[in-house]
């Protein structure tokens, strides 16, 4: 990524900004970034991309070349361009930490800032959070299917460009992958660089045995040999065993060693290869599989009792092939009035799930005493949920669905944390490997029923009574205005 991404925005953000500027309209507002449906029909998502958002906000400025380009478009006036020349972010941003398990409709990022500033950063926030949250979520599915096996991200060459490949690999590690083949990602984010060799290595030598021997002698601590260039069971595996035997006889200490299979019937071939390796005395040799894997194929291979203990997952992970978009949105939720209070705003729709939740809000997570998630509560930012008081959670759509919270039987955690206050960053991003560890703990707060790959149990996101009442009042006001033929004002 380049250092200055100020112009990584949709054109209409700038035209709206000029409109606000010309109308001398720059009130402090609240925007929520959230999503409406879990990707891949999953039971949850994983928030990612915050570190890159922080980098962008820190470097927001329109340099000389930016202003000259905008001037050349002949649409922006000089007084507005002068304003852009001195632009910097002065608002507040709150977000859930990267690696947090999240659910539809709750804010992942909340921006409280003058409307021109909040409008400008809409696109880049959505771009960064949507992409990495999508890949991190996909990675959790792949790793769940692998049942604790070693999973490597191998997708750079199939990613939609360098940034998608690099930030996607970062997100995949957050979601549970042990490392990546992407060297620049490994360097930049301090994650393990992983890999074996290609078919071209084998084909460049006179024979397969020589290729294996040379590779293993160079890398005895990572002697994973690709055995399917010619004939996996009649040539590849026997030649790999021959090399392993020679290394053992010569007293060469090996670290991680084994074979990789990249084609064919992975269940059958891996089981046959396991028998051959075990019979030769190499029961600790790893069997790595690649070949267009995803969570569904890995799950199927597990059911077939394939003898595979490591997985290299590429195209279908880095592109999230079955669900290529996360679908996050960024909606105005409140405008600060002259008295300093935030007036709730709501977006209506004929689709119930597209109606937004109004107001300046926060999110509380409710756990049982074993640390499993019972549900989330969206509340006004000045509300508190006490563990010492009874509380009734109810579904905001199907309101008869209720959960009674009794003191001593639940715990509460507020999810949104301050990232920027008055334009200054007050948050330090953990390392990617620390986020990965945190994400693993977050995943442990989910019931198995929510983590299953097909038809997962839904975790409910409810509204506090006060927020629900405020939302209902705005809806009632709108309907009353229609009934009485009055002009419908912005809600």
KEBA-851652 format. One line per field, with one value per residue (C-alpha): x, y, z. Coordinates in nm, 4 decimals, decimal comma. Layout:
residues N
X X  ... .
Y Y  ... .
Z Z  ... .
***
This chain:
residues 491
X 0,0000  0,1138  0,1555  -0,1064  -0,4448  -0,6414  -0,7750  -0,8753  -1,2339  -1,5434  -1,5873  -1,9241  -1,7618  -1,5731  -1,8718  -2,0780  -1,7949  -1,7986  -2,1758  -2,1455  -1,8686  -2,0703  -2,3739  -2,1576  -2,2916  -2,0375  -2,2063  -2,0541  -2,2180  -2,2062  -2,1486  -2,1616  -1,9751  -2,1529  -2,2587  -2,5954  -2,5285  -2,2527  -2,0326  -2,0481  -2,3659  -2,1381  -2,2542  -2,0283  -1,7550  -1,4106  -1,3227  -0,9928  -0,8235  -0,8179  -0,4397  -0,4537  -0,7428  -0,5296  -0,2396  -0,4652  -0,6251  -0,2844  -0,1669  -0,4804  -0,3835  -0,4286  -0,0826  -0,0020  -0,0439  -0,3801  -0,5143  -0,3827  -0,5551  -0,8858  -0,8472  -0,8022  -1,1470  -1,3061  -1,5734  -1,4272  -1,4071  -1,0888  -1,2176  -1,2980  -0,9593  -0,7961  -0,9877  -0,8617  -0,5036  -0,5171  -0,7277  -0,6600  -0,8772  -0,9943  -1,2668  -1,3110  -1,3113  -1,4162  -1,3838  -1,3876  -1,0293  -0,9060  -0,9700  -1,2980  -1,5899  -1,8731  -2,2304  -2,4643  -2,5998  -2,3607  -2,1048  -1,7532  -1,6331  -1,7983  -1,6874  -1,7794  -1,6533  -1,7537  -1,9589  -1,7070  -1,4346  -1,6622  -1,7820  -1,4312  -1,3139  -1,6220  -1,4817  -1,1397  -1,2837  -1,5227  -1,2509  -1,0071  -1,2469  -1,4641  -1,1763  -0,9766  -1,2843  -1,3987  -1,0672  -1,0211  -1,3697  -1,3002  -0,9767  -1,1618  -1,3854  -1,0878  -0,9034  -1,2170  -1,2561  -0,8890  -0,9601  -0,6396  -0,4071  -0,1363  -0,2893  -0,0749  -0,1992  -0,0742  -0,2846  -0,0696  -0,0482  -0,4278  -0,5160  -0,6728  -0,3556  -0,0597  -0,2514  -0,5268  -0,2627  -0,0645  -0,3427  -0,5462  -0,2585  -0,2406  -0,6112  -0,5790  -0,3178  -0,5460  -0,8159  -0,5919  -0,3447  0,0027  0,1782  0,1904  0,3852  0,3753  0,7242  0,6454  0,3546  0,5795  0,8378  0,5956  0,3766  0,6158  0,4374  0,6017  0,7060  0,6161  0,6491  0,8065  0,9034  0,7337  0,7115  0,9656  1,2322  1,1758  1,1624  1,4860  1,6881  1,7647  1,5374  1,3032  1,5350  1,8182  1,5821  1,4571  1,8083  1,9378  1,6404  1,6539  2,0268  1,9699  1,6739  1,6876  1,4738  1,1936  1,2297  0,8752  0,9010  0,6421  0,5692  0,3108  0,5185  0,5210  0,3561  0,2808  0,2653  0,4988  0,7671  0,7204  0,6651  0,9291  1,1895  1,1037  1,1423  1,4787  1,6016  1,4716  1,6500  1,9776  1,9517  1,8847  2,1781  2,4103  2,2951  2,1459  1,9042  1,5760  1,3285  0,9903  0,9939  0,7472  0,5661  0,3227  0,0455  -0,0980  -0,3239  -0,5267  -0,7612  -0,6205  -0,8052  -0,6899  -0,3362  -0,2707  -0,3833  -0,1647  0,1296  0,0836  0,1070  0,4240  0,5884  0,4948  0,6216  0,9540  0,9835  0,8799  0,5584  0,6436  0,6711  0,4119  0,1690  0,0773  -0,2102  -0,2781  -0,4804  -0,7673  -0,8711  -1,1401  -1,3269  -1,5785  -1,3194  -1,1097  -1,4197  -1,4986  -1,1417  -1,1622  -1,4819  -1,2998  -1,0212  -0,7585  -0,4055  -0,3289  -0,1966  -0,1100  -0,2991  -0,1843  -0,4893  -0,4658  -0,7137  -1,0392  -0,9136  -0,7386  -1,0335  -1,3072  -1,4289  -1,7795  -1,8487  -1,6351  -1,7712  -1,8280  -2,1083  -2,0230  -2,2007  -2,1433  -2,4554  -2,5350  -2,6793  -2,6934  -2,6331  -2,5216  -2,7591  -2,6628  -2,7208  -2,4559  -2,6970  -2,7030  -3,0329  -3,0900  -3,1248  -3,2642  -3,2542  -3,5795  -3,6290  -3,8922  -3,6501  -3,6710  -3,3086  -3,1985  -3,3543  -3,0699  -3,0358  -3,0340  -2,8268  -2,4804  -2,4315  -2,2059  -2,2140  -2,2201  -2,1402  -2,3159  -2,1409  -2,2509  -2,0356  -1,8346  -1,7356  -1,9639  -2,1518  -2,5215  -2,5812  -2,4923  -2,6752  -2,6626  -2,7178  -2,6938  -2,3375  -2,4423  -2,6176  -2,4613  -2,5441  -2,4773  -2,3907  -2,5611  -2,9061  -3,1646  -3,2030  -3,4376  -3,2894  -3,5379  -3,5128  -3,5709  -3,7715  -3,9373  -3,9828  -4,1491  -3,8119  -3,6590  -3,3636  -3,3778  -3,0403  -3,0055  -2,7273  -2,4495  -2,5294  -2,3833  -2,0874  -2,0726  -1,8026  -1,8159  -1,6771  -1,6051  -1,2771  -1,1383  -0,8966  -0,8777  -0,9828  -0,9854  -0,7818  -0,5060  -0,4480  -0,4814  -0,4592  -0,1608  -0,2246  -0,0976  0,1217  -0,0521  0,0510  -0,0887  -0,4136  -0,4156  -0,3885  -0,6630  -0,8857  -0,8369  -0,9609  -1,2538  -1,3493  -1,3508  -1,6332  -1,8608  -2,0694  -1,9849  -2,3333  -2,2422  -1,9087  -2,0416  -2,0026  -2,3593  -2,6737  -2,5002  -2,6914  -2,7637  -2,6223  -2,8783  -2,7949  -3,0584  -3,1364  -3,1736  -3,5272  -3,4360  -3,2815  -3,5699  -3,8188  -3,6274  -3,6200  -3,9903  -4,0717  -3,8888  -4,0774  -4,4092  -4,3350  -4,2730  -4,5945  -4,7975  -4,6592  -4,7665  -5,1133  -5,1765  -5,0404  -4,7742  -4,4358  -4,2052  -3,8828  -3,5508  -3,5558 .
Y 0,0000  0,3542  0,5908  0,8465  0,7038  1,0265  1,0021  0,6388  0,7532  0,7600  1,0778  1,1549  1,1850  1,4888  1,6423  1,6024  1,7561  2,0615  2,0763  2,0793  2,3395  2,5722  2,5431  2,6080  2,2781  2,0778  1,9440  1,6653  1,3384  0,9673  0,7119  0,3362  0,0795  -0,2569  -0,5501  -0,7173  -1,0849  -1,3248  -1,4247  -1,7813  -1,8425  -1,8553  -1,8122  -1,5120  -1,2952  -1,1864  -0,8161  -0,7316  -0,4435  -0,1890  -0,1407  -0,0292  0,2073  0,3660  0,4114  0,5818  0,8190  0,9176  1,0134  1,1885  1,5011  1,6474  1,7160  1,9587  1,6968  1,5883  1,9426  2,0114  1,6982  1,7982  2,1489  1,9989  1,8384  2,1871  2,0995  2,2174  2,5863  2,7485  2,8159  2,4456  2,3446  2,5800  2,4002  2,0641  2,1932  2,2271  1,9174  1,6879  1,4543  1,5928  1,3480  1,0350  0,6754  0,3720  0,0127  -0,3498  -0,4846  -0,6946  -1,0635  -1,0026  -1,2287  -1,0079  -1,0396  -0,8617  -0,5103  -0,4165  -0,1386  -0,2610  0,0995  0,4170  0,7571  1,0731  1,3714  1,6775  1,5497  1,6484  1,4466  1,1522  1,1484  1,1473  0,8367  0,6249  0,4489  0,3602  0,2250  0,0031  -0,1087  -0,2121  -0,3597  -0,5398  -0,7152  -0,8303  -0,9272  -1,1399  -1,3278  -1,3640  -1,5153  -1,7523  -1,8588  -1,9483  -2,1794  -2,3457  -2,3920  -2,5229  -2,7842  -2,8795  -2,9693  -2,8277  -2,9348  -2,7041  -2,4688  -2,2564  -1,9657  -2,0217  -1,7822  -1,4882  -1,5795  -1,6061  -1,2965  -0,9904  -0,7864  -0,7265  -0,5489  -0,8115  -1,0843  -0,9222  -0,7889  -1,1011  -1,3177  -1,0997  -1,1555  -1,5303  -1,5551  -1,3603  -1,6176  -1,9066  -1,9909  -2,0801  -1,8629  -1,7619  -1,8187  -1,4405  -1,3200  -0,9487  -1,0177  -1,2272  -0,9480  -0,6595  -0,8204  -1,0581  -1,3822  -1,7152  -1,7520  -2,1033  -2,3141  -2,6148  -2,6247  -2,6384  -2,9035  -2,7018  -2,7897  -3,1601  -3,1146  -2,9146  -3,2209  -3,5380  -3,7420  -3,7101  -3,8800  -3,6340  -3,3398  -3,4680  -3,5414  -3,1948  -3,0192  -3,2221  -3,1602  -2,7867  -2,7730  -3,0653  -2,8749  -2,8317  -3,1318  -3,1438  -3,3086  -3,2615  -3,6150  -3,5835  -3,4511  -3,7894  -4,0803  -4,0196  -4,3740  -4,5541  -4,2870  -3,9837  -4,1500  -4,4270  -4,1666  -3,9521  -4,2577  -4,3360  -3,9834  -3,9978  -4,3306  -4,1945  -3,8899  -4,1126  -4,3415  -4,0410  -3,9105  -3,5933  -3,4508  -3,3452  -3,0975  -3,0965  -3,3453  -3,5322  -3,5153  -3,2820  -3,4026  -3,1487  -3,3559  -3,6727  -3,8388  -3,6878  -3,9282  -4,2475  -4,1305  -3,9922  -4,3159  -4,5246  -4,2892  -4,3088  -4,6880  -4,6688  -4,4103  -4,6024  -4,9321  -4,7625  -4,6381  -4,2777  -4,2594  -3,9023  -3,7808  -3,5158  -3,5445  -3,2045  -3,1548  -2,8634  -2,8583  -2,6040  -2,6752  -2,5031  -2,5814  -2,8026  -3,0230  -3,0417  -3,1409  -3,4104  -3,5439  -3,5571  -3,7612  -3,9969  -4,0299  -3,8985  -3,9287  -3,5572  -3,3497  -3,0202  -2,8146  -2,5547  -2,3477  -2,0932  -1,9642  -2,0342  -1,8770  -1,5637  -1,4830  -1,6179  -1,7861  -1,8793  -1,5338  -1,2639  -0,9644  -0,8896  -0,6382  -0,3877  -0,0510  0,2929  0,4765  0,8073  0,7368  1,0722  1,4478  1,6638  1,9508  2,2946  2,1832  1,9108  1,6164  1,3658  1,3461  0,9910  0,9439  0,6392  0,5022  0,3351  0,0606  -0,1768  -0,4495  -0,4820  -0,5886  -0,2681  -0,0364  0,1092  0,1453  0,5151  0,7136  0,7327  0,3716  0,1124  -0,2679  -0,4939  -0,8645  -1,0946  -1,4144  -1,7012  -1,7882  -2,0379  -1,7609  -1,8569  -1,5844  -1,5551  -1,2604  -0,8994  -0,5811  -0,2595  0,0335  0,4110  0,5119  0,6547  0,3332  0,0751  -0,2902  -0,4007  -0,7579  -0,6930  -0,6246  -0,8361  -0,7712  -0,8931  -0,9346  -0,9513  -0,9911  -0,6514  -0,8136  -1,1116  -0,9366  -1,2342  -1,4125  -1,3189  -1,4137  -1,3401  -1,2385  -1,3033  -1,1483  -1,3946  -1,5870  -1,3572  -1,1314  -0,8157  -0,6673  -0,3494  -0,4178  -0,0732  0,0814  0,4299  0,4402  0,8167  1,0941  1,4516  1,3416  1,1752  0,7999  0,6540  0,2871  0,0646  -0,2260  -0,5648  -0,7748  -1,0038  -1,3112  -1,1534  -1,0805  -1,4441  -1,5644  -1,3245  -1,4446  -1,8061  -1,7107  -1,5258  -1,8340  -2,0355  -1,8126  -1,9519  -2,2636  -2,5459  -2,5049  -2,1534  -2,2636  -2,5520  -2,4950  -2,5739  -2,4202  -2,2680  -2,1536  -1,7797  -1,5563  -1,2845  -0,9147  -0,7315  -0,3673  -0,2219  -0,1184  0,2487  0,2124  -0,0010  0,2614  0,5392  0,3413  0,2617  0,6289  0,7343  0,4706  0,5781  0,9442  0,8607  0,6585  0,9290  1,1924  0,9810  0,9231  1,2907  1,3952  1,6067  1,6659  1,3831  1,5306  1,3545  1,1048 .
Z 0,0000  -0,0729  0,2219  0,1214  0,0286  0,0685  -0,2874  -0,2387  -0,2168  -0,4318  -0,6352  -0,4794  -0,1372  -0,2682  -0,4444  -0,1253  0,0747  -0,1508  -0,1133  0,2663  0,2408  0,0184  0,2448  0,5526  0,6821  0,8784  1,1926  1,3979  1,3011  1,3790  1,1042  1,1689  0,9606  0,9886  0,7730  0,7247  0,6508  0,7522  0,4559  0,3218  0,5269  0,8289  1,1873  1,2515  1,1007  1,2185  1,2186  1,0478  0,8685  1,1507  1,1473  0,7843  0,8594  1,1311  0,8883  0,6353  0,8871  1,0271  0,6772  0,5526  0,3630  0,0183  -0,1185  -0,3990  -0,6706  -0,5295  -0,5265  -0,8772  -1,0051  -0,8467  -0,9892  -1,3359  -1,3151  -1,3384  -1,0822  -0,7526  -0,6567  -0,5334  -0,1805  -0,1404  -0,2816  -0,0303  0,2441  0,1180  0,1152  0,4925  0,5583  0,8533  1,0564  1,3928  1,4908  1,7011  1,5821  1,7850  1,6643  1,7723  1,7958  1,5060  1,5527  1,7372  1,6513  1,5232  1,4016  1,1575  1,2205  1,5024  1,4413  1,3689  1,3323  1,4604  1,3323  1,5284  1,3304  1,1270  0,8378  0,5691  0,7411  0,8152  0,4554  0,3078  0,4952  0,4198  0,1141  0,2500  0,5761  0,3829  0,1412  0,4133  0,6704  0,4152  0,2408  0,5400  0,7431  0,4496  0,4215  0,7979  0,8232  0,5349  0,7037  1,0247  0,8217  0,6523  0,9821  1,1537  0,8804  0,9235  1,2890  1,4302  1,1481  1,0156  0,7527  0,5197  0,3077  -0,0495  -0,2582  -0,3699  -0,7376  -0,7627  -0,5590  -0,7227  -0,7160  -0,4824  -0,2057  -0,2023  -0,1910  0,0880  0,3095  0,2357  0,3595  0,6729  0,7317  0,6686  0,9427  1,1775  1,0986  1,2000  0,9220  1,0526  0,7947  0,4310  0,1113  0,0556  0,1475  0,1533  0,3878  0,6112  0,6228  0,6708  0,9350  1,1107  1,0227  0,9273  0,5621  0,4486  0,1356  -0,0367  -0,4046  -0,7429  -1,0139  -1,2113  -0,9517  -1,0205  -1,3968  -1,4041  -1,2877  -1,4861  -1,2581  -0,9640  -0,7136  -0,7799  -0,7460  -0,4092  -0,2842  -0,3716  -0,2165  0,1046  0,1408  0,1089  0,3468  0,5912  0,8416  0,5876  0,3582  0,2222  -0,1207  -0,3957  -0,5129  -0,7920  -1,0848  -1,2595  -1,0750  -0,7101  -0,5726  -0,8134  -0,8372  -0,6126  -0,2759  -0,3303  -0,4296  -0,1276  0,0996  -0,0624  0,0167  0,3742  0,4290  0,2962  0,5209  0,8197  0,7360  0,7056  1,0412  0,8937  1,1454  0,9914  1,1233  0,9535  0,6660  0,4507  0,1178  -0,0584  -0,2870  -0,5305  -0,7562  -0,7906  -0,5438  -0,2255  0,0051  -0,1683  -0,2488  0,0993  0,2663  0,0382  0,0869  0,4640  0,4524  0,2457  0,4727  0,7881  0,6477  0,5714  0,9294  0,8691  1,0674  1,1734  0,8129  0,7338  0,4438  0,3014  0,0571  -0,1745  -0,5018  -0,4945  -0,1375  0,0631  0,3839  0,2064  0,0368  0,3548  0,5522  0,2936  0,3063  0,6857  0,6610  0,4224  0,6830  0,4440  0,5876  0,5623  0,8505  0,6763  0,4221  0,1706  0,0796  -0,2001  -0,4560  -0,2757  0,0459  -0,0826  -0,3131  -0,0842  -0,3999  -0,2838  -0,1364  -0,2979  -0,1032  0,2642  0,2146  0,4869  0,4725  0,6278  0,7391  0,9056  1,2512  1,4320  1,3948  1,6851  1,7572  1,8852  2,2447  2,2034  2,2009  1,9167  1,7290  1,6022  1,2264  1,0513  0,6976  0,5979  0,3425  0,2118  0,3223  0,7012  0,7327  0,5557  0,8141  1,0192  1,3942  1,4871  1,7354  1,8882  1,9936  2,1483  2,1630  2,4691  2,4526  2,6969  2,8090  3,0270  3,3272  3,1171  2,8768  2,5871  2,3995  2,4836  2,2522  2,1760  2,2741  2,0731  2,3085  2,3157  2,4029  2,7410  2,8485  3,0770  3,1326  3,4896  3,5789  3,9153  3,7699  3,5922  3,2233  2,9521  2,6024  2,3164  1,9412  1,7701  1,4882  1,6589  1,9917  2,1622  2,1599  2,4949  2,7143  3,0858  3,2298  3,6031  3,8176  3,8822  3,5638  3,2988  3,2232  3,0120  2,7881  2,5803  2,2325  2,0852  2,2008  2,1219  1,8289  1,7570  1,9937  1,8645  1,5667  1,7699  1,7596  2,1099  2,0123  1,9428  1,7076  1,8288  1,6020  1,3556  1,5531  1,8724  1,6880  1,5689  1,9297  2,0367  1,7511  1,8609  2,2086  2,0543  1,8528  2,1750  2,3028  2,0295  2,0720  1,8307  1,6869  1,5721  1,4232  1,2133  0,8396  0,7358  0,8876  1,1905  1,4956  1,4883  1,7600  1,8251  1,8192  2,0201  2,0984  2,4444  2,5317  2,5096  2,1629  2,0426  2,1672  1,9896  1,6656  1,6901  1,7513  1,4354  1,2370  1,3912  1,3199  0,9559  0,9239  1,0996  0,8637  0,5664  0,7093  0,7781  0,4371  0,6017  0,4486  0,5524  0,6845  0,7170  0,9998 .
***
